[in-house]
Amino acid sequence: MLPHRNLAISLIVATIPIVLAGLFVKDFIEQRIFNVEHIAIANIIFAGILLLLI
């Protein structure tokens, strides 16, 4: 059971910095990235990548 406990603790500790970073830049991301043009461009790029890979 000890390796599972160590893994769980490591995952929790590793998650804390990204959660704090996400809270810090949340407003920036909402203002800059979540608009229709950026989402459309990202979808087109992702579709192109999928077409190349499949």
PDBQT receptor file of N, H, CA, C and O in Angstrom, charges set to zero:
ATOM      1  N   MET A   1       0.804  -1.209   0.000  1.00  0.00    +0.000 N 
ATOM      2  CA  MET A   1       0.000   0.000   0.000  1.00  0.00    +0.000 C 
ATOM      3  C   MET A   1       0.841   1.265   0.000  1.00  0.00    +0.000 C 
ATOM      4  O   MET A   1       0.376   2.315  -0.442  1.00  0.00    +0.000 OA
ATOM      5  N   LEU A   2       2.048   1.181   0.480  1.00  0.00    +0.000 N 
ATOM      6  H   LEU A   2       2.425   0.328   0.840  1.00  0.00    +0.000 HD
ATOM      7  CA  LEU A   2       2.887   2.371   0.593  1.00  0.00    +0.000 C 
ATOM      8  C   LEU A   2       3.188   3.029  -0.755  1.00  0.00    +0.000 C 
ATOM      9  O   LEU A   2       3.138   4.256  -0.836  1.00  0.00    +0.000 OA
ATOM     10  N   PRO A   3       3.499   2.273  -1.826  1.00  0.00    +0.000 N 
ATOM     11  CA  PRO A   3       3.752   2.934  -3.109  1.00  0.00    +0.000 C 
ATOM     12  C   PRO A   3       2.531   3.706  -3.619  1.00  0.00    +0.000 C 
ATOM     13  O   PRO A   3       2.679   4.771  -4.220  1.00  0.00    +0.000 OA
ATOM     14  N   HIS A   4       1.339   3.180  -3.385  1.00  0.00    +0.000 N 
ATOM     15  H   HIS A   4       1.219   2.315  -2.898  1.00  0.00    +0.000 HD
ATOM     16  CA  HIS A   4       0.127   3.875  -3.816  1.00  0.00    +0.000 C 
ATOM     17  C   HIS A   4      -0.058   5.179  -3.043  1.00  0.00    +0.000 C 
ATOM     18  O   HIS A   4      -0.482   6.190  -3.603  1.00  0.00    +0.000 OA
ATOM     19  N   ARG A   5       0.259   5.144  -1.774  1.00  0.00    +0.000 N 
ATOM     20  H   ARG A   5       0.604   4.323  -1.319  1.00  0.00    +0.000 HD
ATOM     21  CA  ARG A   5       0.142   6.351  -0.960  1.00  0.00    +0.000 C 
ATOM     22  C   ARG A   5       1.152   7.402  -1.416  1.00  0.00    +0.000 C 
ATOM     23  O   ARG A   5       0.823   8.585  -1.508  1.00  0.00    +0.000 OA
ATOM     24  N   ASN A   6       2.378   6.972  -1.698  1.00  0.00    +0.000 N 
ATOM     25  H   ASN A   6       2.645   6.011  -1.623  1.00  0.00    +0.000 HD
ATOM     26  CA  ASN A   6       3.398   7.902  -2.189  1.00  0.00    +0.000 C 
ATOM     27  C   ASN A   6       2.986   8.510  -3.529  1.00  0.00    +0.000 C 
ATOM     28  O   ASN A   6       3.186   9.703  -3.754  1.00  0.00    +0.000 OA
ATOM     29  N   LEU A   7       2.416   7.704  -4.411  1.00  0.00    +0.000 N 
ATOM     30  H   LEU A   7       2.253   6.735  -4.228  1.00  0.00    +0.000 HD
ATOM     31  CA  LEU A   7       1.951   8.204  -5.701  1.00  0.00    +0.000 C 
ATOM     32  C   LEU A   7       0.839   9.225  -5.513  1.00  0.00    +0.000 C 
ATOM     33  O   LEU A   7       0.837  10.266  -6.169  1.00  0.00    +0.000 OA
ATOM     34  N   ALA A   8      -0.095   8.940  -4.634  1.00  0.00    +0.000 N 
ATOM     35  H   ALA A   8      -0.094   8.094  -4.101  1.00  0.00    +0.000 HD
ATOM     36  CA  ALA A   8      -1.197   9.867  -4.383  1.00  0.00    +0.000 C 
ATOM     37  C   ALA A   8      -0.686  11.192  -3.828  1.00  0.00    +0.000 C 
ATOM     38  O   ALA A   8      -1.125  12.257  -4.260  1.00  0.00    +0.000 OA
ATOM     39  N   ILE A   9       0.217  11.132  -2.894  1.00  0.00    +0.000 N 
ATOM     40  H   ILE A   9       0.573  10.266  -2.543  1.00  0.00    +0.000 HD
ATOM     41  CA  ILE A   9       0.775  12.360  -2.311  1.00  0.00    +0.000 C 
ATOM     42  C   ILE A   9       1.555  13.137  -3.364  1.00  0.00    +0.000 C 
ATOM     43  O   ILE A   9       1.458  14.362  -3.433  1.00  0.00    +0.000 OA
ATOM     44  N   SER A  10       2.328  12.430  -4.183  1.00  0.00    +0.000 N 
ATOM     45  H   SER A  10       2.407  11.434  -4.127  1.00  0.00    +0.000 HD
ATOM     46  CA  SER A  10       3.095  13.096  -5.238  1.00  0.00    +0.000 C 
ATOM     47  C   SER A  10       2.180  13.783  -6.243  1.00  0.00    +0.000 C 
ATOM     48  O   SER A  10       2.470  14.898  -6.677  1.00  0.00    +0.000 OA
ATOM     49  N   LEU A  11       1.090  13.140  -6.616  1.00  0.00    +0.000 N 
ATOM     50  H   LEU A  11       0.855  12.234  -6.263  1.00  0.00    +0.000 HD
ATOM     51  CA  LEU A  11       0.143  13.744  -7.555  1.00  0.00    +0.000 C 
ATOM     52  C   LEU A  11      -0.515  14.986  -6.970  1.00  0.00    +0.000 C 
ATOM     53  O   LEU A  11      -0.698  15.985  -7.667  1.00  0.00    +0.000 OA
ATOM     54  N   ILE A  12      -0.865  14.924  -5.712  1.00  0.00    +0.000 N 
ATOM     55  H   ILE A  12      -0.717  14.112  -5.146  1.00  0.00    +0.000 HD
ATOM     56  CA  ILE A  12      -1.483  16.088  -5.065  1.00  0.00    +0.000 C 
ATOM     57  C   ILE A  12      -0.495  17.242  -4.994  1.00  0.00    +0.000 C 
ATOM     58  O   ILE A  12      -0.849  18.380  -5.300  1.00  0.00    +0.000 OA
ATOM     59  N   VAL A  13       0.733  16.962  -4.594  1.00  0.00    +0.000 N 
ATOM     60  H   VAL A  13       1.021  16.037  -4.345  1.00  0.00    +0.000 HD
ATOM     61  CA  VAL A  13       1.751  18.014  -4.489  1.00  0.00    +0.000 C 
ATOM     62  C   VAL A  13       2.075  18.589  -5.865  1.00  0.00    +0.000 C 
ATOM     63  O   VAL A  13       2.283  19.796  -5.991  1.00  0.00    +0.000 OA
ATOM     64  N   ALA A  14       2.122  17.750  -6.895  1.00  0.00    +0.000 N 
ATOM     65  H   ALA A  14       1.953  16.770  -6.793  1.00  0.00    +0.000 HD
ATOM     66  CA  ALA A  14       2.433  18.221  -8.241  1.00  0.00    +0.000 C 
ATOM     67  C   ALA A  14       1.287  19.032  -8.840  1.00  0.00    +0.000 C 
ATOM     68  O   ALA A  14       1.514  19.834  -9.745  1.00  0.00    +0.000 OA
ATOM     69  N   THR A  15       0.073  18.840  -8.357  1.00  0.00    +0.000 N 
ATOM     70  H   THR A  15      -0.112  18.187  -7.622  1.00  0.00    +0.000 HD
ATOM     71  CA  THR A  15      -1.083  19.549  -8.888  1.00  0.00    +0.000 C 
ATOM     72  C   THR A  15      -1.197  20.960  -8.321  1.00  0.00    +0.000 C 
ATOM     73  O   THR A  15      -1.744  21.842  -8.983  1.00  0.00    +0.000 OA
ATOM     74  N   ILE A  16      -0.706  21.187  -7.141  1.00  0.00    +0.000 N 
ATOM     75  H   ILE A  16      -0.261  20.471  -6.604  1.00  0.00    +0.000 HD
ATOM     76  CA  ILE A  16      -0.861  22.485  -6.472  1.00  0.00    +0.000 C 
ATOM     77  C   ILE A  16      -0.296  23.646  -7.283  1.00  0.00    +0.000 C 
ATOM     78  O   ILE A  16      -0.987  24.657  -7.403  1.00  0.00    +0.000 OA
ATOM     79  N   PRO A  17       0.916  23.577  -7.853  1.00  0.00    +0.000 N 
ATOM     80  CA  PRO A  17       1.427  24.734  -8.605  1.00  0.00    +0.000 C 
ATOM     81  C   PRO A  17       0.592  25.082  -9.833  1.00  0.00    +0.000 C 
ATOM     82  O   PRO A  17       0.393  26.263 -10.118  1.00  0.00    +0.000 OA
ATOM     83  N   ILE A  18       0.103  24.093 -10.560  1.00  0.00    +0.000 N 
ATOM     84  H   ILE A  18       0.264  23.133 -10.329  1.00  0.00    +0.000 HD
ATOM     85  CA  ILE A  18      -0.675  24.393 -11.761  1.00  0.00    +0.000 C 
ATOM     86  C   ILE A  18      -2.039  24.963 -11.397  1.00  0.00    +0.000 C 
ATOM     87  O   ILE A  18      -2.583  25.782 -12.138  1.00  0.00    +0.000 OA
ATOM     88  N   VAL A  19      -2.596  24.547 -10.274  1.00  0.00    +0.000 N 
ATOM     89  H   VAL A  19      -2.154  23.882  -9.671  1.00  0.00    +0.000 HD
ATOM     90  CA  VAL A  19      -3.858  25.134  -9.820  1.00  0.00    +0.000 C 
ATOM     91  C   VAL A  19      -3.649  26.600  -9.467  1.00  0.00    +0.000 C 
ATOM     92  O   VAL A  19      -4.459  27.450  -9.840  1.00  0.00    +0.000 OA
ATOM     93  N   LEU A  20      -2.585  26.899  -8.762  1.00  0.00    +0.000 N 
ATOM     94  H   LEU A  20      -1.928  26.209  -8.459  1.00  0.00    +0.000 HD
ATOM     95  CA  LEU A  20      -2.290  28.293  -8.416  1.00  0.00    +0.000 C 
ATOM     96  C   LEU A  20      -2.025  29.124  -9.665  1.00  0.00    +0.000 C 
ATOM     97  O   LEU A  20      -2.484  30.262  -9.757  1.00  0.00    +0.000 OA
ATOM     98  N   ALA A  21      -1.294  28.575 -10.623  1.00  0.00    +0.000 N 
ATOM     99  H   ALA A  21      -0.921  27.651 -10.548  1.00  0.00    +0.000 HD
ATOM    100  CA  ALA A  21      -1.032  29.296 -11.869  1.00  0.00    +0.000 C 
ATOM    101  C   ALA A  21      -2.331  29.529 -12.631  1.00  0.00    +0.000 C 
ATOM    102  O   ALA A  21      -2.533  30.605 -13.194  1.00  0.00    +0.000 OA
ATOM    103  N   GLY A  22      -3.203  28.542 -12.655  1.00  0.00    +0.000 N 
ATOM    104  H   GLY A  22      -3.039  27.668 -12.198  1.00  0.00    +0.000 HD
ATOM    105  CA  GLY A  22      -4.489  28.691 -13.328  1.00  0.00    +0.000 C 
ATOM    106  C   GLY A  22      -5.347  29.770 -12.696  1.00  0.00    +0.000 C 
ATOM    107  O   GLY A  22      -5.994  30.541 -13.404  1.00  0.00    +0.000 OA
ATOM    108  N   LEU A  23      -5.359  29.835 -11.389  1.00  0.00    +0.000 N 
ATOM    109  H   LEU A  23      -4.833  29.209 -10.814  1.00  0.00    +0.000 HD
ATOM    110  CA  LEU A  23      -6.117  30.886 -10.714  1.00  0.00    +0.000 C 
ATOM    111  C   LEU A  23      -5.523  32.263 -10.988  1.00  0.00    +0.000 C 
ATOM    112  O   LEU A  23      -6.250  33.252 -11.082  1.00  0.00    +0.000 OA
ATOM    113  N   PHE A  24      -4.202  32.322 -11.117  1.00  0.00    +0.000 N 
ATOM    114  H   PHE A  24      -3.611  31.519 -11.042  1.00  0.00    +0.000 HD
ATOM    115  CA  PHE A  24      -3.520  33.595 -11.341  1.00  0.00    +0.000 C 
ATOM    116  C   PHE A  24      -3.787  34.155 -12.738  1.00  0.00    +0.000 C 
ATOM    117  O   PHE A  24      -3.948  35.365 -12.896  1.00  0.00    +0.000 OA
ATOM    118  N   VAL A  25      -3.835  33.298 -13.744  1.00  0.00    +0.000 N 
ATOM    119  H   VAL A  25      -3.704  32.315 -13.616  1.00  0.00    +0.000 HD
ATOM    120  CA  VAL A  25      -3.986  33.770 -15.129  1.00  0.00    +0.000 C 
ATOM    121  C   VAL A  25      -5.393  33.556 -15.688  1.00  0.00    +0.000 C 
ATOM    122  O   VAL A  25      -5.604  33.701 -16.892  1.00  0.00    +0.000 OA
ATOM    123  N   LYS A  26      -6.341  33.218 -14.844  1.00  0.00    +0.000 N 
ATOM    124  H   LYS A  26      -6.170  33.100 -13.866  1.00  0.00    +0.000 HD
ATOM    125  CA  LYS A  26      -7.706  32.924 -15.295  1.00  0.00    +0.000 C 
ATOM    126  C   LYS A  26      -8.321  34.089 -16.062  1.00  0.00    +0.000 C 
ATOM    127  O   LYS A  26      -8.861  33.889 -17.150  1.00  0.00    +0.000 OA
ATOM    128  N   ASP A  27      -8.249  35.277 -15.525  1.00  0.00    +0.000 N 
ATOM    129  H   ASP A  27      -7.810  35.439 -14.642  1.00  0.00    +0.000 HD
ATOM    130  CA  ASP A  27      -8.846  36.436 -16.188  1.00  0.00    +0.000 C 
ATOM    131  C   ASP A  27      -8.167  36.732 -17.520  1.00  0.00    +0.000 C 
ATOM    132  O   ASP A  27      -8.837  37.066 -18.497  1.00  0.00    +0.000 OA
ATOM    133  N   PHE A  28      -6.848  36.612 -17.566  1.00  0.00    +0.000 N 
ATOM    134  H   PHE A  28      -6.304  36.341 -16.772  1.00  0.00    +0.000 HD
ATOM    135  CA  PHE A  28      -6.115  36.842 -18.812  1.00  0.00    +0.000 C 
ATOM    136  C   PHE A  28      -6.565  35.859 -19.885  1.00  0.00    +0.000 C 
ATOM    137  O   PHE A  28      -6.788  36.243 -21.033  1.00  0.00    +0.000 OA
ATOM    138  N   ILE A  29      -6.697  34.599 -19.511  1.00  0.00    +0.000 N 
ATOM    139  H   ILE A  29      -6.516  34.287 -18.578  1.00  0.00    +0.000 HD
ATOM    140  CA  ILE A  29      -7.101  33.582 -20.476  1.00  0.00    +0.000 C 
ATOM    141  C   ILE A  29      -8.518  33.844 -20.962  1.00  0.00    +0.000 C 
ATOM    142  O   ILE A  29      -8.789  33.730 -22.158  1.00  0.00    +0.000 OA
ATOM    143  N   GLU A  30      -9.421  34.191 -20.064  1.00  0.00    +0.000 N 
ATOM    144  H   GLU A  30      -9.202  34.283 -19.093  1.00  0.00    +0.000 HD
ATOM    145  CA  GLU A  30     -10.798  34.455 -20.472  1.00  0.00    +0.000 C 
ATOM    146  C   GLU A  30     -10.886  35.645 -21.415  1.00  0.00    +0.000 C 
ATOM    147  O   GLU A  30     -11.676  35.617 -22.358  1.00  0.00    +0.000 OA
ATOM    148  N   GLN A  31     -10.108  36.676 -21.190  1.00  0.00    +0.000 N 
ATOM    149  H   GLN A  31      -9.465  36.699 -20.424  1.00  0.00    +0.000 HD
ATOM    150  CA  GLN A  31     -10.165  37.871 -22.024  1.00  0.00    +0.000 C 
ATOM    151  C   GLN A  31      -9.478  37.672 -23.365  1.00  0.00    +0.000 C 
ATOM    152  O   GLN A  31      -9.984  38.142 -24.384  1.00  0.00    +0.000 OA
ATOM    153  N   ARG A  32      -8.355  36.997 -23.395  1.00  0.00    +0.000 N 
ATOM    154  H   ARG A  32      -7.944  36.615 -22.568  1.00  0.00    +0.000 HD
ATOM    155  CA  ARG A  32      -7.532  36.912 -24.604  1.00  0.00    +0.000 C 
ATOM    156  C   ARG A  32      -7.834  35.710 -25.483  1.00  0.00    +0.000 C 
ATOM    157  O   ARG A  32      -7.774  35.812 -26.709  1.00  0.00    +0.000 OA
ATOM    158  N   ILE A  33      -8.151  34.600 -24.894  1.00  0.00    +0.000 N 
ATOM    159  H   ILE A  33      -8.199  34.517 -23.899  1.00  0.00    +0.000 HD
ATOM    160  CA  ILE A  33      -8.229  33.369 -25.673  1.00  0.00    +0.000 C 
ATOM    161  C   ILE A  33      -9.666  32.967 -25.982  1.00  0.00    +0.000 C 
ATOM    162  O   ILE A  33      -9.921  32.455 -27.071  1.00  0.00    +0.000 OA
ATOM    163  N   PHE A  34     -10.600  33.172 -25.088  1.00  0.00    +0.000 N 
ATOM    164  H   PHE A  34     -10.393  33.589 -24.203  1.00  0.00    +0.000 HD
ATOM    165  CA  PHE A  34     -11.952  32.680 -25.281  1.00  0.00    +0.000 C 
ATOM    166  C   PHE A  34     -12.806  33.659 -26.068  1.00  0.00    +0.000 C 
ATOM    167  O   PHE A  34     -13.794  34.183 -25.553  1.00  0.00    +0.000 OA
ATOM    168  N   ASN A  35     -12.428  33.905 -27.309  1.00  0.00    +0.000 N 
ATOM    169  H   ASN A  35     -11.625  33.480 -27.728  1.00  0.00    +0.000 HD
ATOM    170  CA  ASN A  35     -13.317  34.620 -28.203  1.00  0.00    +0.000 C 
ATOM    171  C   ASN A  35     -13.519  33.767 -29.443  1.00  0.00    +0.000 C 
ATOM    172  O   ASN A  35     -12.769  32.818 -29.671  1.00  0.00    +0.000 OA
ATOM    173  N   VAL A  36     -14.511  34.089 -30.238  1.00  0.00    +0.000 N 
ATOM    174  H   VAL A  36     -15.121  34.860 -30.053  1.00  0.00    +0.000 HD
ATOM    175  CA  VAL A  36     -14.929  33.228 -31.335  1.00  0.00    +0.000 C 
ATOM    176  C   VAL A  36     -13.808  33.025 -32.354  1.00  0.00    +0.000 C 
ATOM    177  O   VAL A  36     -13.623  31.914 -32.852  1.00  0.00    +0.000 OA
ATOM    178  N   GLU A  37     -13.067  34.071 -32.666  1.00  0.00    +0.000 N 
ATOM    179  H   GLU A  37     -13.217  34.973 -32.262  1.00  0.00    +0.000 HD
ATOM    180  CA  GLU A  37     -12.022  33.957 -33.679  1.00  0.00    +0.000 C 
ATOM    181  C   GLU A  37     -10.926  32.978 -33.257  1.00  0.00    +0.000 C 
ATOM    182  O   GLU A  37     -10.494  32.145 -34.053  1.00  0.00    +0.000 OA
ATOM    183  N   HIS A  38     -10.485  33.078 -32.025  1.00  0.00    +0.000 N 
ATOM    184  H   HIS A  38     -10.835  33.755 -31.378  1.00  0.00    +0.000 HD
ATOM    185  CA  HIS A  38      -9.418  32.192 -31.560  1.00  0.00    +0.000 C 
ATOM    186  C   HIS A  38      -9.881  30.739 -31.501  1.00  0.00    +0.000 C 
ATOM    187  O   HIS A  38      -9.124  29.829 -31.837  1.00  0.00    +0.000 OA
ATOM    188  N   ILE A  39     -11.105  30.526 -31.081  1.00  0.00    +0.000 N 
ATOM    189  H   ILE A  39     -11.720  31.266 -30.808  1.00  0.00    +0.000 HD
ATOM    190  CA  ILE A  39     -11.626  29.160 -31.021  1.00  0.00    +0.000 C 
ATOM    191  C   ILE A  39     -11.754  28.581 -32.421  1.00  0.00    +0.000 C 
ATOM    192  O   ILE A  39     -11.429  27.414 -32.638  1.00  0.00    +0.000 OA
ATOM    193  N   ALA A  40     -12.225  29.383 -33.380  1.00  0.00    +0.000 N 
ATOM    194  H   ALA A  40     -12.489  30.332 -33.204  1.00  0.00    +0.000 HD
ATOM    195  CA  ALA A  40     -12.350  28.911 -34.759  1.00  0.00    +0.000 C 
ATOM    196  C   ALA A  40     -10.985  28.562 -35.343  1.00  0.00    +0.000 C 
ATOM    197  O   ALA A  40     -10.834  27.525 -35.989  1.00  0.00    +0.000 OA
ATOM    198  N   ILE A  41     -10.004  29.409 -35.123  1.00  0.00    +0.000 N 
ATOM    199  H   ILE A  41     -10.127  30.251 -34.597  1.00  0.00    +0.000 HD
ATOM    200  CA  ILE A  41      -8.655  29.147 -35.638  1.00  0.00    +0.000 C 
ATOM    201  C   ILE A  41      -8.076  27.882 -35.007  1.00  0.00    +0.000 C 
ATOM    202  O   ILE A  41      -7.472  27.063 -35.699  1.00  0.00    +0.000 OA
ATOM    203  N   ALA A  42      -8.256  27.726 -33.714  1.00  0.00    +0.000 N 
ATOM    204  H   ALA A  42      -8.746  28.392 -33.152  1.00  0.00    +0.000 HD
ATOM    205  CA  ALA A  42      -7.743  26.533 -33.035  1.00  0.00    +0.000 C 
ATOM    206  C   ALA A  42      -8.415  25.276 -33.573  1.00  0.00    +0.000 C 
ATOM    207  O   ALA A  42      -7.753  24.253 -33.746  1.00  0.00    +0.000 OA
ATOM    208  N   ASN A  43      -9.715  25.334 -33.841  1.00  0.00    +0.000 N 
ATOM    209  H   ASN A  43     -10.252  26.165 -33.701  1.00  0.00    +0.000 HD
ATOM    210  CA  ASN A  43     -10.420  24.179 -34.396  1.00  0.00    +0.000 C 
ATOM    211  C   ASN A  43      -9.913  23.831 -35.785  1.00  0.00    +0.000 C 
ATOM    212  O   ASN A  43      -9.746  22.654 -36.105  1.00  0.00    +0.000 OA
ATOM    213  N   ILE A  44      -9.668  24.836 -36.615  1.00  0.00    +0.000 N 
ATOM    214  H   ILE A  44      -9.804  25.793 -36.356  1.00  0.00    +0.000 HD
ATOM    215  CA  ILE A  44      -9.161  24.587 -37.965  1.00  0.00    +0.000 C 
ATOM    216  C   ILE A  44      -7.764  23.967 -37.910  1.00  0.00    +0.000 C 
ATOM    217  O   ILE A  44      -7.473  23.022 -38.642  1.00  0.00    +0.000 OA
ATOM    218  N   ILE A  45      -6.915  24.493 -37.053  1.00  0.00    +0.000 N 
ATOM    219  H   ILE A  45      -7.152  25.261 -36.458  1.00  0.00    +0.000 HD
ATOM    220  CA  ILE A  45      -5.562  23.937 -36.917  1.00  0.00    +0.000 C 
ATOM    221  C   ILE A  45      -5.619  22.502 -36.411  1.00  0.00    +0.000 C 
ATOM    222  O   ILE A  45      -4.917  21.632 -36.927  1.00  0.00    +0.000 OA
ATOM    223  N   PHE A  46      -6.443  22.253 -35.415  1.00  0.00    +0.000 N 
ATOM    224  H   PHE A  46      -7.014  22.960 -34.996  1.00  0.00    +0.000 HD
ATOM    225  CA  PHE A  46      -6.567  20.904 -34.868  1.00  0.00    +0.000 C 
ATOM    226  C   PHE A  46      -7.118  19.941 -35.911  1.00  0.00    +0.000 C 
ATOM    227  O   PHE A  46      -6.661  18.802 -36.000  1.00  0.00    +0.000 OA
ATOM    228  N   ALA A  47      -8.098  20.384 -36.703  1.00  0.00    +0.000 N 
ATOM    229  H   ALA A  47      -8.470  21.309 -36.631  1.00  0.00    +0.000 HD
ATOM    230  CA  ALA A  47      -8.645  19.536 -37.765  1.00  0.00    +0.000 C 
ATOM    231  C   ALA A  47      -7.573  19.220 -38.800  1.00  0.00    +0.000 C 
ATOM    232  O   ALA A  47      -7.498  18.095 -39.293  1.00  0.00    +0.000 OA
ATOM    233  N   GLY A  48      -6.745  20.206 -39.131  1.00  0.00    +0.000 N 
ATOM    234  H   GLY A  48      -6.806  21.120 -38.731  1.00  0.00    +0.000 HD
ATOM    235  CA  GLY A  48      -5.658  19.959 -40.077  1.00  0.00    +0.000 C 
ATOM    236  C   GLY A  48      -4.664  18.943 -39.555  1.00  0.00    +0.000 C 
ATOM    237  O   GLY A  48      -4.206  18.073 -40.296  1.00  0.00    +0.000 OA
ATOM    238  N   ILE A  49      -4.334  19.052 -38.287  1.00  0.00    +0.000 N 
ATOM    239  H   ILE A  49      -4.707  19.758 -37.685  1.00  0.00    +0.000 HD
ATOM    240  CA  ILE A  49      -3.405  18.087 -37.683  1.00  0.00    +0.000 C 
ATOM    241  C   ILE A  49      -4.011  16.689 -37.702  1.00  0.00    +0.000 C 
ATOM    242  O   ILE A  49      -3.322  15.716 -38.008  1.00  0.00    +0.000 OA
ATOM    243  N   LEU A  50      -5.286  16.588 -37.379  1.00  0.00    +0.000 N 
ATOM    244  H   LEU A  50      -5.845  17.379 -37.130  1.00  0.00    +0.000 HD
ATOM    245  CA  LEU A  50      -5.942  15.278 -37.406  1.00  0.00    +0.000 C 
ATOM    246  C   LEU A  50      -5.955  14.694 -38.809  1.00  0.00    +0.000 C 
ATOM    247  O   LEU A  50      -5.729  13.497 -38.983  1.00  0.00    +0.000 OA
ATOM    248  N   LEU A  51      -6.217  15.531 -39.817  1.00  0.00    +0.000 N 
ATOM    249  H   LEU A  51      -6.401  16.504 -39.675  1.00  0.00    +0.000 HD
ATOM    250  CA  LEU A  51      -6.215  15.039 -41.196  1.00  0.00    +0.000 C 
ATOM    251  C   LEU A  51      -4.836  14.538 -41.605  1.00  0.00    +0.000 C 
ATOM    252  O   LEU A  51      -4.725  13.553 -42.335  1.00  0.00    +0.000 OA
ATOM    253  N   LEU A  52      -3.793  15.201 -41.144  1.00  0.00    +0.000 N 
ATOM    254  H   LEU A  52      -3.883  16.000 -40.551  1.00  0.00    +0.000 HD
ATOM    255  CA  LEU A  52      -2.443  14.756 -41.473  1.00  0.00    +0.000 C 
ATOM    256  C   LEU A  52      -2.086  13.446 -40.774  1.00  0.00    +0.000 C 
ATOM    257  O   LEU A  52      -1.352  12.626 -41.324  1.00  0.00    +0.000 OA
ATOM    258  N   LEU A  53      -2.598  13.254 -39.583  1.00  0.00    +0.000 N 
ATOM    259  H   LEU A  53      -3.195  13.921 -39.136  1.00  0.00    +0.000 HD
ATOM    260  CA  LEU A  53      -2.248  12.065 -38.807  1.00  0.00    +0.000 C 
ATOM    261  C   LEU A  53      -3.070  10.838 -39.177  1.00  0.00    +0.000 C 
ATOM    262  O   LEU A  53      -2.628   9.707 -38.979  1.00  0.00    +0.000 OA
ATOM    263  N   ILE A  54      -4.249  11.059 -39.706  1.00  0.00    +0.000 N 
ATOM    264  H   ILE A  54      -4.608  11.978 -39.867  1.00  0.00    +0.000 HD
ATOM    265  CA  ILE A  54      -5.132   9.904 -39.990  1.00  0.00    +0.000 C 
ATOM    266  C   ILE A  54      -5.035   9.481 -41.422  1.00  0.00    +0.000 C 
ATOM    267  O   ILE A  54      -5.704   8.533 -41.832  1.00  0.00    +0.000 OA
TER     268      ILE A  54
